[in-house]
């Protein structure tokens, strides 16, 4: 009987993982104990192979519970395969007006997922690059310890 359970376990795990969203790209960057300095932009390079599908783009920010602000500013630069670069400032909200953290907190750290775009389509095939630069009033942001980016394919 234990042989059947052992051989059936990989099939069960494959079926369970097939039920969740399809993450087409995911990467995390650990900023270390010194925090996030102006000079330390974080870059994510990812391929786009389907321009007909819709995607959710999500940035994740890991910070300590000692972070003294409700939000902070970044500058996003999206590098398209044809050489076009699109830039925009973005405020990343980490807490509500009462100081309660968004996201999940465990121990001394919290991770907040911030939606950059929902249901978007890429217009070009090929290698894209997202560069996230720290753009707040404080340098460095010692309490920001990690930045991540993921692309989730939407089911239609």
N, C-alpha and C positions, 0 to 999 in steps of 0.2 A: 504494500500500500504506500509506503513512503517513497518508493520509486516513482509511482504515478504522480504523487504530489510534486516531486522534484522535477519531473519532466513537464508537468503542466504549468509550473510556476512561470517559466519564461513566456509562455503563450498568454497567461493571465496578465503579466506585466505589460506585454506588448499591446494587448487590448485596452488596458486601462490608460496607457500613455497616448493611445490613438484618440481618446475622447477629448483631450484638452486642446487648447489653441495651438496652432502651428507657429512656433517661434522660428523665423527664418534667419535671424541674426541676434546674437547676444554677446556682449562683452562688458567686463567690469575693469575699472582702473583704480588701483589702490593708491591714494595720495600720500600715504605715510603719516607719521606723527607730526611732521612740520606743518601739515595742512595744505591748503590750496593757494599758491602764490600766483600773482599776475603772469609771471613768466612760464608757468606750467600749464599750458593749454592741454586739453585731453582730446585726442583724435580717434575716431572710429571709422575704419574703412570697411566697406561692405559691398558685395556684388548685388546688382539688380538684374534678374533674369526673366521677370514677368511684369510687363507694364499694364496688363489688363486687370490684375488682381488689386484688391484694396488692402491697405495695411494700416495698423495703428503703430505710431512711433512713440516710444516711452523712454524718458530719461529717469534714472533713479539716482537719488542723492543719499549718501550715508553720512550722518553727522552725529556728534555726541549730544547728549541731553543738556550739555552746558552751552550749546550754541546760543548766543545772546540776542539773535534777531528772529523776527517772524518770517523774513524773506531775505534774499540777496539776488544781485543781478549777475547775469552772464551775457556773453555775446556769442551767438551761434553763427557759424559760417558753414554753409553747405556747398561742397565742391561737386559739380556735376561732371559727367564724363566728357562733355563737349568743351570744358574749360570754364564755364560760367560759375561764378561764385555769388551766392546769395547770402547776405548777412542781416542779422536782426538782433536787437537787444531783447532779453527775456528775463522777467522777474520770476524767480523760483520760490513759490510759497511753501514754507515748511511747517507753519503753525497757523492756527486760527487766531482771531482777535483776542481770545482769552488765554493764549499761550499754550494751548493743547496741541501736541505734535500731530501732524498728518502722518500716515504710514504706520509701519510696525516698529515698535520699540522693544528691545530686549537688553537687559542689563543697562549699560551706559550708552548704547548706540541706538539710533533710529534710522530706518531706511524709508524714504518717501518716493513713491512712483508718481511722476509728473507727466501727464499726457502732452506731447508736443503737437501731434496731429492724430485725428481719428478718421478712419475710412479714406485715407488719401491714396492716390495712385502716383506711381513714379512715371515720369514722362520720357525717361531715357534708359536704355539698357546699358549695362556696364558698371564699372567701379565708381562708387560714390564715396564721399568722405564727409563726415560731420565733425567739425572742430568746435569744442566748447571751451570758451575762455572765461576765467573769473573776471568779473567786471564790477565789483562792489567798492565800497568806500574803504574797506579794510584789506590790507595786504600784509601777511597772508591771512586767509580764513582758517585759523588753526583747528577749529572744531569740525570742518568738513573733511572727511577722511576717505571718501570714495565717490566716484561717478560711474554710472553704468548706462548703457543704451541697448535697447532691444527693439526689434521689428517683429510684429505679430501679424500674420496673415489672417484676414477676416474671412469667416465662412459666409458665403452668400446664398 
